Amino acid sequence: MNVLVVGGAGYIGSHCVRQLEVAGHTPIVLDNLVKGHKESIPEGVAFHQADLADSSAVVKILKDEAIDIVMHFAAFIEVAESMQDPLKHYENNVAKTISLLQSMREAGVNKFVFSSSCTVLGEEAKPPFTEDMPLRPISAYGQTKADVEVILDYCTKAYGMSAAIFRYFNASGAAEGGVIGEDHDPETHLIPIAIQVALGQREKMLVFGDDYPTPDGTCLRDYVHVDDLSRAHIAAFPQLEETGKLLTYNLGTGTPASVLEIIKAVEEVSGKPIPYDLAPRRAGDVPSAYADSAKAKSDLDWTPKYDTIRSIVESAWAWHQSHPNGYDKA
Ligand code: UDP
């Protein structure tokens, strides 16, 4: 299949590009490089630097490259930013997605894969999270993902489009061999921050809250490897052959880890101590979030290959150690 990977120079998109190649598909990358890194695109993969809302460029690419499926990873992801500047997130994550869908209609491409998030579920949802729980996001970011999920429901019914929605839990890790990995600016995620401490780039880190109703008092999250996420997406392609189909899957390992467990894993893998200070709870954090991925497992025959925290942290460490300043910074 010819697959247009929108946001293919970003963290999850770039890993998906490589997994598409492994699976024998032809990835074509569309990225405006606002957040993405050109260096992450493998040699020989077609790359178009354009905005997903540039409809004349997108329609031309869809036609010229004979695209069969569009995978959409291009989104702003910072929850705190979404609360300070919700319109920025709505414009990028919702309005531009509508433009992309319109371009697909114009070009006659009707298969769509969308990266959503477990943040579409509300605070009152009790883990493990199943796909049928109501959409009740508590952030503007989560709401933008929920909005697109609803839009896709209508579009699949109205236009005979087929779509697969994947709700990620905590995407983490890096490609085998540390060739590509996570490089966000600013970095807010737990594993890369702990690794920055191990690398001596930060003196210490903060643990946001140790008074949660969890075994060690810190938040529980479901860390799932980016390559495993990518493989699930690709496994859904055959299901998209049926027009009008809407699929929704949670993707996590189902085994949560606490903040302190992650810090310990980074200490073990790096062999360095990770000093930390306890800080107040971070606004918007739920005590515990982990997936029930039974549906992806049974429908897509998907099993995470990285099924331990240690294996995920090892892969992240390989990337950060070999690229301490990310992709392109000296
Ligand atoms: N966290 C932390 N210190 C940090 C970054 C994150 O204690 O410097 C905690 C955060 O409060 C949450 C967990 O680590 O409980 C995972 O946070 P992250 O931002 O990686 O992902 P999220 O679950 O928010 O998507």
py3Dmol code that shows the C-alpha trace and the ligand (Angstrom):
import py3Dmol

protein = """\
ATOM      1  CA  MET A   1       0.000   0.000   0.000  1.00  0.00           C
ATOM      2  CA  ASN A   2       1.055   3.597  -0.586  1.00  0.00           C
ATOM      3  CA  VAL A   3       0.629   5.249   2.781  1.00  0.00           C
ATOM      4  CA  LEU A   4       0.725   8.999   3.378  1.00  0.00           C
ATOM      5  CA  VAL A   5       2.108   9.530   6.879  1.00  0.00           C
ATOM      6  CA  VAL A   6       0.974  12.989   7.963  1.00  0.00           C
ATOM      7  CA  GLY A   7       3.321  14.073  10.745  1.00  0.00           C
ATOM      8  CA  GLY A   8       5.754  11.397   9.591  1.00  0.00           C
ATOM      9  CA  ALA A   9       8.757  13.354  10.889  1.00  0.00           C
ATOM     10  CA  GLY A  10       7.381  13.414  14.433  1.00  0.00           C
ATOM     11  CA  TYR A  11       7.972  10.972  17.255  1.00  0.00           C
ATOM     12  CA  ILE A  12       5.296   8.349  16.611  1.00  0.00           C
ATOM     13  CA  GLY A  13       4.959   9.058  12.882  1.00  0.00           C
ATOM     14  CA  SER A  14       8.679   8.532  12.233  1.00  0.00           C
ATOM     15  CA  HIS A  15       8.610   5.158  13.978  1.00  0.00           C
ATOM     16  CA  CYS A  16       5.545   4.216  11.956  1.00  0.00           C
ATOM     17  CA  VAL A  17       7.335   5.107   8.707  1.00  0.00           C
ATOM     18  CA  ARG A  18      10.048   2.540   9.509  1.00  0.00           C
ATOM     19  CA  GLN A  19       7.537  -0.114  10.548  1.00  0.00           C
ATOM     20  CA  LEU A  20       5.623   0.464   7.293  1.00  0.00           C
ATOM     21  CA  GLU A  21       8.814  -0.259   5.380  1.00  0.00           C
ATOM     22  CA  VAL A  22       9.416  -3.403   7.447  1.00  0.00           C
ATOM     23  CA  ALA A  23       5.866  -4.536   6.615  1.00  0.00           C
ATOM     24  CA  GLY A  24       6.455  -4.015   2.872  1.00  0.00           C
ATOM     25  CA  HIS A  25       4.382  -0.859   2.425  1.00  0.00           C
ATOM     26  CA  THR A  26       5.527   2.393   0.805  1.00  0.00           C
ATOM     27  CA  PRO A  27       5.442   5.305   3.263  1.00  0.00           C
ATOM     28  CA  ILE A  28       5.297   8.846   1.912  1.00  0.00           C
ATOM     29  CA  VAL A  29       5.878  11.565   4.500  1.00  0.00           C
ATOM     30  CA  LEU A  30       3.992  14.844   4.763  1.00  0.00           C
ATOM     31  CA  ASP A  31       5.240  17.136   7.517  1.00  0.00           C
ATOM     32  CA  ASN A  32       5.507  20.898   7.929  1.00  0.00           C
ATOM     33  CA  LEU A  33       8.548  20.411  10.214  1.00  0.00           C
ATOM     34  CA  VAL A  34       7.106  22.755  12.847  1.00  0.00           C
ATOM     35  CA  LYS A  35       7.639  19.985  15.410  1.00  0.00           C
ATOM     36  CA  GLY A  36       9.061  17.197  13.257  1.00  0.00           C
ATOM     37  CA  HIS A  37      12.675  16.389  12.431  1.00  0.00           C
ATOM     38  CA  LYS A  38      13.692  15.892   8.821  1.00  0.00           C
ATOM     39  CA  GLU A  39      16.648  13.765   9.993  1.00  0.00           C
ATOM     40  CA  SER A  40      14.202  11.114  11.211  1.00  0.00           C
ATOM     41  CA  ILE A  41      13.009  10.327   7.678  1.00  0.00           C
ATOM     42  CA  PRO A  42      14.859   7.331   6.218  1.00  0.00           C
ATOM     43  CA  GLU A  43      16.800   7.783   3.011  1.00  0.00           C
ATOM     44  CA  GLY A  44      14.726   6.873  -0.017  1.00  0.00           C
ATOM     45  CA  VAL A  45      11.376   7.743   1.548  1.00  0.00           C
ATOM     46  CA  ALA A  46       9.496  10.460  -0.364  1.00  0.00           C
ATOM     47  CA  PHE A  47       9.116  13.588   1.736  1.00  0.00           C
ATOM     48  CA  HIS A  48       6.813  16.536   1.129  1.00  0.00           C
ATOM     49  CA  GLN A  49       7.263  19.574   3.333  1.00  0.00           C
ATOM     50  CA  ALA A  50       3.796  21.063   3.457  1.00  0.00           C
ATOM     51  CA  ASP A  51       1.101  21.859   5.951  1.00  0.00           C
ATOM     52  CA  LEU A  52      -1.736  19.364   6.216  1.00  0.00           C
ATOM     53  CA  ALA A  53      -4.163  22.250   5.714  1.00  0.00           C
ATOM     54  CA  ASP A  54      -2.550  23.277   2.419  1.00  0.00           C
ATOM     55  CA  SER A  55      -5.308  21.564   0.484  1.00  0.00           C
ATOM     56  CA  SER A  56      -3.992  22.176  -3.022  1.00  0.00           C
ATOM     57  CA  ALA A  57      -0.616  20.640  -2.066  1.00  0.00           C
ATOM     58  CA  VAL A  58      -2.248  17.755  -0.186  1.00  0.00           C
ATOM     59  CA  VAL A  59      -4.708  16.879  -2.970  1.00  0.00           C
ATOM     60  CA  LYS A  60      -1.858  16.895  -5.494  1.00  0.00           C
ATOM     61  CA  ILE A  61       0.304  14.617  -3.296  1.00  0.00           C
ATOM     62  CA  LEU A  62      -2.609  12.225  -2.694  1.00  0.00           C
ATOM     63  CA  LYS A  63      -3.171  11.938  -6.430  1.00  0.00           C
ATOM     64  CA  ASP A  64       0.443  11.996  -7.657  1.00  0.00           C
ATOM     65  CA  GLU A  65       1.621   9.428  -5.111  1.00  0.00           C
ATOM     66  CA  ALA A  66      -1.480   7.234  -5.658  1.00  0.00           C
ATOM     67  CA  ILE A  67      -2.121   7.120  -1.920  1.00  0.00           C
ATOM     68  CA  ASP A  68      -4.242   4.254  -0.590  1.00  0.00           C
ATOM     69  CA  ILE A  69      -4.299   5.131   3.122  1.00  0.00           C
ATOM     70  CA  VAL A  70      -3.695   8.302   5.125  1.00  0.00           C
ATOM     71  CA  MET A  71      -2.240   7.993   8.624  1.00  0.00           C
ATOM     72  CA  HIS A  72      -2.555  11.166  10.674  1.00  0.00           C
ATOM     73  CA  PHE A  73      -0.067  11.859  13.470  1.00  0.00           C
ATOM     74  CA  ALA A  74       0.289  15.633  13.142  1.00  0.00           C
ATOM     75  CA  ALA A  75      -0.992  17.189  16.345  1.00  0.00           C
ATOM     76  CA  PHE A  76      -0.004  19.502  19.142  1.00  0.00           C
ATOM     77  CA  ILE A  77       0.230  17.336  22.254  1.00  0.00           C
ATOM     78  CA  GLU A  78       1.022  19.566  25.206  1.00  0.00           C
ATOM     79  CA  VAL A  79      -1.898  19.399  27.601  1.00  0.00           C
ATOM     80  CA  ALA A  80      -0.818  22.468  29.615  1.00  0.00           C
ATOM     81  CA  GLU A  81      -0.384  24.525  26.427  1.00  0.00           C
ATOM     82  CA  SER A  82      -3.857  23.451  25.299  1.00  0.00           C
ATOM     83  CA  MET A  83      -5.323  24.975  28.447  1.00  0.00           C
ATOM     84  CA  GLN A  84      -3.415  28.253  27.972  1.00  0.00           C
ATOM     85  CA  ASP A  85      -4.075  28.508  24.249  1.00  0.00           C
ATOM     86  CA  PRO A  86      -6.991  26.233  23.355  1.00  0.00           C
ATOM     87  CA  LEU A  87      -7.577  27.840  19.953  1.00  0.00           C
ATOM     88  CA  LYS A  88      -4.061  26.905  18.868  1.00  0.00           C
ATOM     89  CA  HIS A  89      -4.893  23.262  19.583  1.00  0.00           C
ATOM     90  CA  TYR A  90      -8.360  23.429  18.026  1.00  0.00           C
ATOM     91  CA  GLU A  91      -6.948  25.005  14.889  1.00  0.00           C
ATOM     92  CA  ASN A  92      -4.133  22.511  14.485  1.00  0.00           C
ATOM     93  CA  ASN A  93      -5.785  19.348  15.748  1.00  0.00           C
ATOM     94  CA  VAL A  94      -9.400  19.829  14.628  1.00  0.00           C
ATOM     95  CA  ALA A  95      -9.644  22.454  11.860  1.00  0.00           C
ATOM     96  CA  LYS A  96      -6.603  21.147  10.006  1.00  0.00           C
ATOM     97  CA  THR A  97      -7.822  17.568  10.330  1.00  0.00           C
ATOM     98  CA  ILE A  98     -11.108  18.621   8.714  1.00  0.00           C
ATOM     99  CA  SER A  99      -9.108  20.158   5.879  1.00  0.00           C
ATOM    100  CA  LEU A 100      -7.130  16.909   5.497  1.00  0.00           C
ATOM    101  CA  LEU A 101     -10.336  14.875   5.375  1.00  0.00           C
ATOM    102  CA  GLN A 102     -11.757  17.241   2.767  1.00  0.00           C
ATOM    103  CA  SER A 103      -8.608  16.873   0.673  1.00  0.00           C
ATOM    104  CA  MET A 104      -8.958  13.107   0.909  1.00  0.00           C
ATOM    105  CA  ARG A 105     -12.551  13.338  -0.333  1.00  0.00           C
ATOM    106  CA  GLU A 106     -11.467  15.522  -3.213  1.00  0.00           C
ATOM    107  CA  ALA A 107      -8.714  13.088  -4.178  1.00  0.00           C
ATOM    108  CA  GLY A 108     -10.924  10.025  -3.703  1.00  0.00           C
ATOM    109  CA  VAL A 109      -8.857   8.502  -0.863  1.00  0.00           C
ATOM    110  CA  ASN A 110     -11.117   6.920   1.738  1.00  0.00           C
ATOM    111  CA  LYS A 111      -9.007   5.033   4.286  1.00  0.00           C
ATOM    112  CA  PHE A 112      -7.857   6.895   7.371  1.00  0.00           C
ATOM    113  CA  VAL A 113      -5.875   6.014  10.474  1.00  0.00           C
ATOM    114  CA  PHE A 114      -6.039   8.466  13.350  1.00  0.00           C
ATOM    115  CA  SER A 115      -3.849   8.785  16.415  1.00  0.00           C
ATOM    116  CA  SER A 116      -6.026   9.523  19.403  1.00  0.00           C
ATOM    117  CA  SER A 117      -5.260   9.388  23.083  1.00  0.00           C
ATOM    118  CA  CYS A 118      -6.512   7.871  26.311  1.00  0.00           C
ATOM    119  CA  THR A 119      -7.044  11.481  27.431  1.00  0.00           C
ATOM    120  CA  VAL A 120     -10.385  11.401  25.571  1.00  0.00           C
ATOM    121  CA  LEU A 121     -11.736   9.519  28.589  1.00  0.00           C
ATOM    122  CA  GLY A 122     -12.803  11.355  31.698  1.00  0.00           C
ATOM    123  CA  GLU A 123     -11.425  11.495  35.202  1.00  0.00           C
ATOM    124  CA  GLU A 124     -14.195   9.295  36.466  1.00  0.00           C
ATOM    125  CA  ALA A 125     -13.310   6.425  34.105  1.00  0.00           C
ATOM    126  CA  LYS A 126     -11.916   3.521  36.105  1.00  0.00           C
ATOM    127  CA  PRO A 127      -8.935   1.605  34.717  1.00  0.00           C
ATOM    128  CA  PRO A 128      -8.417  -0.642  32.902  1.00  0.00           C
ATOM    129  CA  PHE A 129      -9.940   1.508  30.170  1.00  0.00           C
ATOM    130  CA  THR A 130     -12.084  -0.158  27.551  1.00  0.00           C
ATOM    131  CA  GLU A 131     -13.099   1.343  24.202  1.00  0.00           C
ATOM    132  CA  ASP A 132     -16.773   1.753  25.114  1.00  0.00           C
ATOM    133  CA  MET A 133     -16.215   4.243  27.938  1.00  0.00           C
ATOM    134  CA  PRO A 134     -17.792   7.683  27.312  1.00  0.00           C
ATOM    135  CA  LEU A 135     -15.707  10.521  25.872  1.00  0.00           C
ATOM    136  CA  ARG A 136     -15.268  13.050  28.689  1.00  0.00           C
ATOM    137  CA  PRO A 137     -11.905  14.764  28.255  1.00  0.00           C
ATOM    138  CA  ILE A 138     -10.775  17.242  30.884  1.00  0.00           C
ATOM    139  CA  SER A 139      -8.327  19.206  28.725  1.00  0.00           C
ATOM    140  CA  ALA A 140      -8.633  21.135  25.487  1.00  0.00           C
ATOM    141  CA  TYR A 141      -6.057  18.746  23.987  1.00  0.00           C
ATOM    142  CA  GLY A 142      -8.141  15.702  24.937  1.00  0.00           C
ATOM    143  CA  GLN A 143     -11.242  17.439  23.616  1.00  0.00           C
ATOM    144  CA  THR A 144      -9.606  18.014  20.216  1.00  0.00           C
ATOM    145  CA  LYS A 145      -8.927  14.274  19.941  1.00  0.00           C
ATOM    146  CA  ALA A 146     -12.484  13.447  21.059  1.00  0.00           C
ATOM    147  CA  ASP A 147     -13.869  15.938  18.522  1.00  0.00           C
ATOM    148  CA  VAL A 148     -12.015  14.247  15.671  1.00  0.00           C
ATOM    149  CA  GLU A 149     -13.220  10.843  16.877  1.00  0.00           C
ATOM    150  CA  VAL A 150     -16.815  12.099  16.605  1.00  0.00           C
ATOM    151  CA  ILE A 151     -16.144  13.713  13.211  1.00  0.00           C
ATOM    152  CA  LEU A 152     -14.806  10.379  11.969  1.00  0.00           C
ATOM    153  CA  ASP A 153     -17.936   8.628  13.188  1.00  0.00           C
ATOM    154  CA  TYR A 154     -20.042  10.947  11.019  1.00  0.00           C
ATOM    155  CA  CYS A 155     -17.646  10.829   8.057  1.00  0.00           C
ATOM    156  CA  THR A 156     -17.548   7.033   7.938  1.00  0.00           C
ATOM    157  CA  LYS A 157     -21.348   6.969   7.949  1.00  0.00           C
ATOM    158  CA  ALA A 158     -21.812   9.768   5.431  1.00  0.00           C
ATOM    159  CA  TYR A 159     -19.010   9.272   2.921  1.00  0.00           C
ATOM    160  CA  GLY A 160     -18.257   5.563   2.966  1.00  0.00           C
ATOM    161  CA  MET A 161     -14.864   6.388   4.385  1.00  0.00           C
ATOM    162  CA  SER A 162     -13.295   3.782   6.674  1.00  0.00           C
ATOM    163  CA  ALA A 163     -11.255   4.789   9.691  1.00  0.00           C
ATOM    164  CA  ALA A 164      -9.252   3.265  12.519  1.00  0.00           C
ATOM    165  CA  ILE A 165      -8.819   5.270  15.700  1.00  0.00           C
ATOM    166  CA  PHE A 166      -6.019   4.324  18.093  1.00  0.00           C
ATOM    167  CA  ARG A 167      -6.049   5.637  21.640  1.00  0.00           C
ATOM    168  CA  TYR A 168      -2.506   5.591  22.916  1.00  0.00           C
ATOM    169  CA  PHE A 169      -1.563   5.341  26.505  1.00  0.00           C
ATOM    170  CA  ASN A 170       2.004   6.528  27.286  1.00  0.00           C
ATOM    171  CA  ALA A 171       3.924   6.225  24.012  1.00  0.00           C
ATOM    172  CA  SER A 172       7.563   5.652  24.866  1.00  0.00           C
ATOM    173  CA  GLY A 173      10.808   4.017  23.820  1.00  0.00           C
ATOM    174  CA  ALA A 174      12.750   4.313  20.589  1.00  0.00           C
ATOM    175  CA  ALA A 175      13.554   2.294  17.488  1.00  0.00           C
ATOM    176  CA  GLU A 176      15.933  -0.631  17.764  1.00  0.00           C
ATOM    177  CA  GLY A 177      19.547   0.468  17.592  1.00  0.00           C
ATOM    178  CA  GLY A 178      18.693   3.981  18.815  1.00  0.00           C
ATOM    179  CA  VAL A 179      18.580   5.396  15.266  1.00  0.00           C
ATOM    180  CA  ILE A 180      15.489   7.513  15.857  1.00  0.00           C
ATOM    181  CA  GLY A 181      13.686   8.471  19.055  1.00  0.00           C
ATOM    182  CA  GLU A 182      11.872  11.067  21.106  1.00  0.00           C
ATOM    183  CA  ASP A 183      12.943  14.715  20.740  1.00  0.00           C
ATOM    184  CA  HIS A 184      10.326  17.126  22.025  1.00  0.00           C
ATOM    185  CA  ASP A 185      10.875  20.782  22.753  1.00  0.00           C
ATOM    186  CA  PRO A 186      10.004  21.405  25.505  1.00  0.00           C
ATOM    187  CA  GLU A 187      10.302  17.903  26.944  1.00  0.00           C
ATOM    188  CA  THR A 188       7.678  17.139  29.564  1.00  0.00           C
ATOM    189  CA  HIS A 189       7.501  13.342  29.535  1.00  0.00           C
ATOM    190  CA  LEU A 190       8.690  11.237  32.413  1.00  0.00           C
ATOM    191  CA  ILE A 191      11.086   8.767  30.762  1.00  0.00           C
ATOM    192  CA  PRO A 192      13.077  11.319  28.695  1.00  0.00           C
ATOM    193  CA  ILE A 193      13.262  13.669  31.676  1.00  0.00           C
ATOM    194  CA  ALA A 194      14.611  10.907  33.933  1.00  0.00           C
ATOM    195  CA  ILE A 195      17.117  10.040  31.205  1.00  0.00           C
ATOM    196  CA  GLN A 196      18.212  13.687  30.972  1.00  0.00           C
ATOM    197  CA  VAL A 197      19.062  13.487  34.677  1.00  0.00           C
ATOM    198  CA  ALA A 198      21.008  10.247  34.081  1.00  0.00           C
ATOM    199  CA  LEU A 199      22.915  11.981  31.280  1.00  0.00           C
ATOM    200  CA  GLY A 200      23.791  14.883  33.585  1.00  0.00           C
ATOM    201  CA  GLN A 201      21.710  17.348  31.552  1.00  0.00           C
ATOM    202  CA  ARG A 202      19.523  18.082  34.581  1.00  0.00           C
ATOM    203  CA  GLU A 203      20.694  18.056  38.157  1.00  0.00           C
ATOM    204  CA  LYS A 204      17.498  16.434  39.388  1.00  0.00           C
ATOM    205  CA  MET A 205      13.844  16.008  38.526  1.00  0.00           C
ATOM    206  CA  LEU A 206      10.472  16.513  40.158  1.00  0.00           C
ATOM    207  CA  VAL A 207       8.001  13.808  41.094  1.00  0.00           C
ATOM    208  CA  PHE A 208       4.558  15.320  40.843  1.00  0.00           C
ATOM    209  CA  GLY A 209       2.656  14.015  43.859  1.00  0.00           C
ATOM    210  CA  ASP A 210       3.261  11.046  46.150  1.00  0.00           C
ATOM    211  CA  ASP A 211      -0.116  11.066  47.865  1.00  0.00           C
ATOM    212  CA  TYR A 212      -2.194   9.368  45.179  1.00  0.00           C
ATOM    213  CA  PRO A 213      -4.253   6.292  46.081  1.00  0.00           C
ATOM    214  CA  THR A 214      -1.704   3.966  44.429  1.00  0.00           C
ATOM    215  CA  PRO A 215       0.718   1.411  45.962  1.00  0.00           C
ATOM    216  CA  ASP A 216       3.656   3.851  46.273  1.00  0.00           C
ATOM    217  CA  GLY A 217       1.602   7.053  46.161  1.00  0.00           C
ATOM    218  CA  THR A 218       2.806   8.111  42.677  1.00  0.00           C
ATOM    219  CA  CYS A 219       0.749   7.987  39.483  1.00  0.00           C
ATOM    220  CA  LEU A 220       0.331   4.773  37.543  1.00  0.00           C
ATOM    221  CA  ARG A 221       0.640   4.894  33.752  1.00  0.00           C
ATOM    222  CA  ASP A 222       0.698   2.381  30.918  1.00  0.00           C
ATOM    223  CA  TYR A 223       3.972   2.826  28.999  1.00  0.00           C
ATOM    224  CA  VAL A 224       3.752   1.312  25.515  1.00  0.00           C
ATOM    225  CA  HIS A 225       6.539   1.169  22.951  1.00  0.00           C
ATOM    226  CA  VAL A 226       6.211   3.298  19.788  1.00  0.00           C
ATOM    227  CA  ASP A 227       7.115   0.376  17.525  1.00  0.00           C
ATOM    228  CA  ASP A 228       4.366  -1.697  19.110  1.00  0.00           C
ATOM    229  CA  LEU A 229       1.920   1.173  18.518  1.00  0.00           C
ATOM    230  CA  SER A 230       3.015   1.339  14.879  1.00  0.00           C
ATOM    231  CA  ARG A 231       2.569  -2.388  14.346  1.00  0.00           C
ATOM    232  CA  ALA A 232      -1.010  -2.216  15.623  1.00  0.00           C
ATOM    233  CA  HIS A 233      -1.836   0.546  13.136  1.00  0.00           C
ATOM    234  CA  ILE A 234      -0.502  -1.455  10.228  1.00  0.00           C
ATOM    235  CA  ALA A 235      -2.330  -4.584  11.382  1.00  0.00           C
ATOM    236  CA  ALA A 236      -5.620  -2.679  10.975  1.00  0.00           C
ATOM    237  CA  PHE A 237      -5.117  -2.018   7.237  1.00  0.00           C
ATOM    238  CA  PRO A 238      -7.031  -5.105   6.014  1.00  0.00           C
ATOM    239  CA  GLN A 239     -10.064  -4.079   8.081  1.00  0.00           C
ATOM    240  CA  LEU A 240     -10.190  -0.717   6.298  1.00  0.00           C
ATOM    241  CA  GLU A 241     -11.009  -2.432   3.012  1.00  0.00           C
ATOM    242  CA  GLU A 242     -14.638  -2.497   4.131  1.00  0.00           C
ATOM    243  CA  THR A 243     -16.225   0.887   3.395  1.00  0.00           C
ATOM    244  CA  GLY A 244     -18.018   2.745   6.149  1.00  0.00           C
ATOM    245  CA  LYS A 245     -16.122   0.947   8.897  1.00  0.00           C
ATOM    246  CA  LEU A 246     -15.082   2.756  12.096  1.00  0.00           C
ATOM    247  CA  LEU A 247     -12.717   0.937  14.411  1.00  0.00           C
ATOM    248  CA  THR A 248     -11.535   2.147  17.798  1.00  0.00           C
ATOM    249  CA  TYR A 249      -8.726   0.514  19.740  1.00  0.00           C
ATOM    250  CA  ASN A 250      -6.933   1.182  22.988  1.00  0.00           C
ATOM    251  CA  LEU A 251      -3.222   0.541  22.822  1.00  0.00           C
ATOM    252  CA  GLY A 252      -1.300  -0.136  26.003  1.00  0.00           C
ATOM    253  CA  THR A 253       0.434  -3.067  27.622  1.00  0.00           C
ATOM    254  CA  GLY A 254      -2.206  -3.235  30.351  1.00  0.00           C
ATOM    255  CA  THR A 255       0.499  -3.366  33.021  1.00  0.00           C
ATOM    256  CA  PRO A 256       0.892  -0.012  34.737  1.00  0.00           C
ATOM    257  CA  ALA A 257       4.079   1.360  36.272  1.00  0.00           C
ATOM    258  CA  SER A 258       4.418   4.104  38.870  1.00  0.00           C
ATOM    259  CA  VAL A 259       6.576   7.213  38.529  1.00  0.00           C
ATOM    260  CA  LEU A 260       8.995   5.806  41.105  1.00  0.00           C
ATOM    261  CA  GLU A 261       9.198   2.489  39.250  1.00  0.00           C
ATOM    262  CA  ILE A 262      10.141   4.343  36.076  1.00  0.00           C
ATOM    263  CA  ILE A 263      12.834   6.315  37.888  1.00  0.00           C
ATOM    264  CA  LYS A 264      14.206   3.058  39.332  1.00  0.00           C
ATOM    265  CA  ALA A 265      14.222   1.436  35.879  1.00  0.00           C
ATOM    266  CA  VAL A 266      16.155   4.394  34.431  1.00  0.00           C
ATOM    267  CA  GLU A 267      18.638   4.141  37.320  1.00  0.00           C
ATOM    268  CA  GLU A 268      19.132   0.436  36.652  1.00  0.00           C
ATOM    269  CA  VAL A 269      19.470   0.765  32.892  1.00  0.00           C
ATOM    270  CA  SER A 270      21.775   3.807  32.982  1.00  0.00           C
ATOM    271  CA  GLY A 271      23.711   2.826  36.083  1.00  0.00           C
ATOM    272  CA  LYS A 272      23.317   6.417  37.327  1.00  0.00           C
ATOM    273  CA  PRO A 273      21.458   7.741  40.356  1.00  0.00           C
ATOM    274  CA  ILE A 274      18.405   9.891  39.551  1.00  0.00           C
ATOM    275  CA  PRO A 275      17.959  12.465  42.316  1.00  0.00           C
ATOM    276  CA  TYR A 276      14.448  13.841  42.589  1.00  0.00           C
ATOM    277  CA  ASP A 277      12.390  16.220  44.702  1.00  0.00           C
ATOM    278  CA  LEU A 278       8.791  15.642  45.623  1.00  0.00           C
ATOM    279  CA  ALA A 279       6.536  18.330  44.158  1.00  0.00           C
ATOM    280  CA  PRO A 280       2.808  19.002  44.360  1.00  0.00           C
ATOM    281  CA  ARG A 281       0.457  17.103  42.083  1.00  0.00           C
ATOM    282  CA  ARG A 282       0.488  18.308  38.468  1.00  0.00           C
ATOM    283  CA  ALA A 283      -2.860  19.774  37.373  1.00  0.00           C
ATOM    284  CA  GLY A 284      -4.886  17.361  35.258  1.00  0.00           C
ATOM    285  CA  ASP A 285      -3.032  14.180  36.272  1.00  0.00           C
ATOM    286  CA  VAL A 286      -5.290  11.221  37.046  1.00  0.00           C
ATOM    287  CA  PRO A 287      -4.016   8.737  39.664  1.00  0.00           C
ATOM    288  CA  SER A 288      -4.089   5.735  37.370  1.00  0.00           C
ATOM    289  CA  ALA A 289      -4.522   5.140  33.639  1.00  0.00           C
ATOM    290  CA  TYR A 290      -3.961   1.842  31.909  1.00  0.00           C
ATOM    291  CA  ALA A 291      -5.478   0.039  28.983  1.00  0.00           C
ATOM    292  CA  ASP A 292      -7.585  -2.968  28.454  1.00  0.00           C
ATOM    293  CA  SER A 293      -6.140  -3.833  25.017  1.00  0.00           C
ATOM    294  CA  ALA A 294      -8.078  -7.075  24.634  1.00  0.00           C
ATOM    295  CA  LYS A 295      -9.888  -5.753  21.552  1.00  0.00           C
ATOM    296  CA  ALA A 296      -6.658  -4.917  19.685  1.00  0.00           C
ATOM    297  CA  LYS A 297      -5.226  -8.237  20.761  1.00  0.00           C
ATOM    298  CA  SER A 298      -8.147 -10.262  19.445  1.00  0.00           C
ATOM    299  CA  ASP A 299      -9.124  -8.227  16.325  1.00  0.00           C
ATOM    300  CA  LEU A 300      -5.610  -7.326  15.169  1.00  0.00           C
ATOM    301  CA  ASP A 301      -3.668 -10.222  16.668  1.00  0.00           C
ATOM    302  CA  TRP A 302      -1.557  -7.546  18.356  1.00  0.00           C
ATOM    303  CA  THR A 303       0.756  -8.279  21.242  1.00  0.00           C
ATOM    304  CA  PRO A 304       3.297  -5.733  22.451  1.00  0.00           C
ATOM    305  CA  LYS A 305       6.819  -7.032  21.866  1.00  0.00           C
ATOM    306  CA  TYR A 306       8.181  -4.663  24.487  1.00  0.00           C
ATOM    307  CA  ASP A 307       6.300  -6.052  27.452  1.00  0.00           C
ATOM    308  CA  THR A 308       8.515  -4.878  30.308  1.00  0.00           C
ATOM    309  CA  ILE A 309       9.367  -1.398  31.525  1.00  0.00           C
ATOM    310  CA  ARG A 310      13.024  -2.342  31.418  1.00  0.00           C
ATOM    311  CA  SER A 311      12.919  -3.190  27.697  1.00  0.00           C
ATOM    312  CA  ILE A 312      11.156   0.090  26.905  1.00  0.00           C
ATOM    313  CA  VAL A 313      13.586   2.135  28.998  1.00  0.00           C
ATOM    314  CA  GLU A 314      16.569   0.318  27.457  1.00  0.00           C
ATOM    315  CA  SER A 315      15.443   1.301  23.970  1.00  0.00           C
ATOM    316  CA  ALA A 316      14.884   4.930  25.035  1.00  0.00           C
ATOM    317  CA  TRP A 317      18.300   4.971  26.731  1.00  0.00           C
ATOM    318  CA  ALA A 318      20.011   3.713  23.545  1.00  0.00           C
ATOM    319  CA  TRP A 319      18.561   6.632  21.597  1.00  0.00           C
ATOM    320  CA  HIS A 320      19.215   9.368  24.155  1.00  0.00           C
ATOM    321  CA  GLN A 321      22.709   8.138  24.945  1.00  0.00           C
ATOM    322  CA  SER A 322      23.698   8.183  21.277  1.00  0.00           C
ATOM    323  CA  HIS A 323      21.833  11.465  20.598  1.00  0.00           C
ATOM    324  CA  PRO A 324      22.126  13.416  23.867  1.00  0.00           C
ATOM    325  CA  ASN A 325      20.980  16.611  22.167  1.00  0.00           C
ATOM    326  CA  GLY A 326      18.329  15.088  19.962  1.00  0.00           C
ATOM    327  CA  TYR A 327      18.396  15.249  16.182  1.00  0.00           C
ATOM    328  CA  ASP A 328      19.941  18.395  14.977  1.00  0.00           C
ATOM    329  CA  LYS A 329      21.320  20.390  17.852  1.00  0.00           C
ATOM    330  CA  ALA A 330      25.072  20.651  18.246  1.00  0.00           C
TER     331      ALA A 330
END
"""
ligand_1 = """\
25
UDP
N 5.884 13.084 35.909
C 6.691 13.449 36.992
N 7.750 14.262 36.744
C 8.066 14.736 35.500
C 7.250 14.342 34.401
C 6.160 13.528 34.638
O 6.429 13.059 38.134
O 9.043 15.486 35.369
C 4.735 12.200 36.137
C 3.404 12.799 35.739
O 2.871 13.555 36.805
C 2.596 11.546 35.427
C 3.625 10.573 34.876
O 4.898 11.067 35.315
O 2.057 11.017 36.606
C 3.633 10.477 33.369
O 3.692 11.787 32.847
P 3.997 12.099 31.324
O 4.018 13.584 31.175
O 5.199 11.346 30.884
O 2.768 11.469 30.539
P 1.178 11.697 30.704
O 0.691 10.527 31.512
O 0.951 13.009 31.360
O 0.686 11.643 29.308
"""
view = py3Dmol.view(width=600, height=400)
view.addModel(protein, "pdb")
view.setStyle({"model": 0}, {"cartoon": {"style": "trace"}})
view.addModel(ligand_1, "xyz")
view.setStyle({"model": 1}, {"stick": {}})
view.zoomTo()
view.show()
